[in-house]
């Protein structure tokens, strides 16, 4: 006999038959605009006028450590620190 499929939420909670019935009832009762659902973009949001390029750059260990420390202090990423530094250097908003 085949074991029934188990469904889990992103948070890891196992969905019960009652949960699945409630979801199915909600879908049947709600008039979802499927064109809107299909139009949703997945993936990273665009950063500018088009897809972003990846530019490999060699950075010495001391500079890398300083960038990481700044990113941690500002609660952001090293990539965002580098992008902001380059924007300021070339005077681009």
N, C-alpha and C positions, 0 to 999 in steps of 0.2 A: 504494500500500500504506500502511496506517495505521501510524504510529509507535507502538511499545508505550508504555504509561503508565509513568512513572517515579515511584516512591514515595520519600519522604524522611522522616527522623526530624525531631523538633522541633529537634534540634541541627544539622540540615542534611546529615546523612550519607545518601547514596543507598543504598537497600536493594537487595540483589542478589536473584536468583531463589532462591539458597540461603537467604538470610535469610527470605524470604517463605515458603518451604517449611518452615523451622524453626518459624516463628510458627504456621502452619497446623497442623503436627503437635502443637505444644503445646496449641493450642485443642482439637483433637480428643481428646487424651489427658487433659485436665483437665476436671473436672466443675465448670464455672463456675456460680455461682448468679446467674442472669440477673436475678432480682428485686432482688438486692443491687446489681448493676451499674446497673439502672434507677433505683434509689432515690438514687444519688449526686447531690448537688446541685452545680450548676455556678454559677460566678459568685463574687462576693465573699461571704465569710461574714457572717452577721448580726452587728451590733455590740451589740445589746441585745435588747429584747423583741420587736422587729419591724424592718421595713425602715427604714433611716436616711433622714432628710430632708436635702436639700441646702439650706444657708442662705447665700446670698450676703452678704458683708460687705465694706465698703470699709475698707481699712487704709492708713495713710499709708506712704510709702516707707521711712522710718526704722524703723518698727515691723515692716514686712515683712522688711527686711534683718536685723533682730534675731531674728525668728522663724526665718528661714532659717539664720542662723548657729547658733542653738541646736539646730535640727533636725540640722544637719550634725555638730555636736559630740556630740550624743546618738545619732547614727546612726539617725535616724528620719525621719519625714515632717513637713512643716509642718502638715499636717492633724492629726496626732497631737499636736503641741505645742499647737495651738489648742484641741483637744478637752480635753486635760489642764488647760490654763489655765482654761477655762470650768467644768470639773468642780470644780476647787478654789475658784473664785470663788463658785459657787452651792452648795458643800458637798454635791455628789452623788458617790457612789462610782463 
